[in-house]
Amino acid sequence: MTVRIRYLSVAAVLAICSSALAQKTVDRQEYWIDGNVAGSATIAAGAQIDLTEQNVGPHTLTVRICDSEGVWSAPVTRYFVKAPVAGPSATAIAQCEYWIDGKVDERQTVSDGAIIPMENLLAGPHTITVRIKDDLNVWSAPITRYFVKAPVASPSATAIALCEYWIDGNIDERQAVSDGAIIPLDNLLAGPHTITVRIKDDLNVWSNPVTRYFVKAPVASPSATAIVQCEYWFDGNTAERRSVDDFGELVLENLEAGVHTITLRAKDDLNVWSSPVTRYFVITAQKVPAELARCVYWFDNDAEHIYSAPLSGSIGMMEISVIDLMDRGEHTMTWAVVDSEGRMSNTMTETFYIIVDGMKTIDNGQLTIDDESWYTLSGVKLNARPTETGIYIWKGRKMIVK
């Protein structure tokens, strides 16, 4: 058998990789079979490839071509199958063989359609394998099938003669009972169990054991009616658990700040403890509230000269004398309070006036006498010392009332 490879087909494949071949001609081609590149052969372009030495079956053919300029293409590989030489067809079965249970050395020859004897086989499952040979002396592939030989018929049982059972797989402790009897379970613990039963008929044949699961329920008991004791412990420390009448009496004072666990359980009036229940909780750090300690202030935007004065915690008032510091007229004071931890509040700015000779000119043109009276910053005279927080004028000085 030969395969002819047309160089135009090969060139078409190569044209996918390089368009340059379209301007050249094929000079010769090289091929090899089944990857045997050492046994490659070179033939003229369009020549036939001889496959007479190849076995029947699948193969690979690899081809490359050389153009008129001496440039080889990349190898191209394809699969092909060499078919067997056609011969005459079989027309009849010439012989049939079989063997039982894989014993090919004990195979027997029978004629087509014959009955195979099974008398010497034991009852139960078996295999039978069959093959045939045609009139061309060719054997078929063996075919195997399962079959079951039934036991020889015997008298039928008519009654149950004995019944046995055992609990939880303890076959050595099996007990015989009559058909329909009640099996005692008083000595079994409450919970799941298995029971296995088998019977023997009047032909003295035991049945296969049959096993089933069952559950013995616990004996009913009175219900609890009240909680008589509670216990709790922190962070898994069961050695230091505490007993209380109810869970409203928990003591947390000795715990450090951070994440902790608390586990609780309760006992009822039947003296039965509940399962422990654990929960996470967090103790936050407790800080002592800070107190106002002093006041810082400066005048006329002169933040380079900052003054400080203590604040009275009882009356919340600070006295500032500015007579000796500034000229008369309008001024500003910027101030803030500082607490005992050194934190300062936002600043506030107020306008005030320096009073000379006991008089001060107010924006509305009125005059204010420097006496024992208290005035607002707008010049309104008050009947007594103010009780509301603010800045007031008293004896020519600006007073802060907290």
Buried (B, 14 or more C-beta within 10 A) or exposed (E): EEBEBEBEEBBEBBEEEEEEBEEEEBBBBBBBBEEEEEEBEEBEBEBEBEBEEBEEEEBEBBBBBBBEEEEEBEBBEEEEEBEEEEEEEBEEEBBBBBBBEEEEEEBEEBEEEEEEEEEEEEEEEBEBBBBBBBEEEEEEEBEEEEEEEEEEEEEEBEEBBBBBBBBEEEEEEBEEBEEEEEEEEEEEEEEEBEBBBBBBBEEEEEEEBEEEEEEEEEEEEEEBEEBEBBBBBBEEEEEEBEEBEEEEEEEEEEEEEEEBEBBBBBBBEEEEEBEBEEEEEEEEEEEEEEEBBBBBBBBEEEEEEEBEBEBEEEEEBBEBEBEEEEEEEEBEBBBBBBBEEEEEEEEEEBEBBBBEEEEBBBEEEEEBEBEEBBBEBEBEEEEEEBEEEEBBBBEBBBBBBB
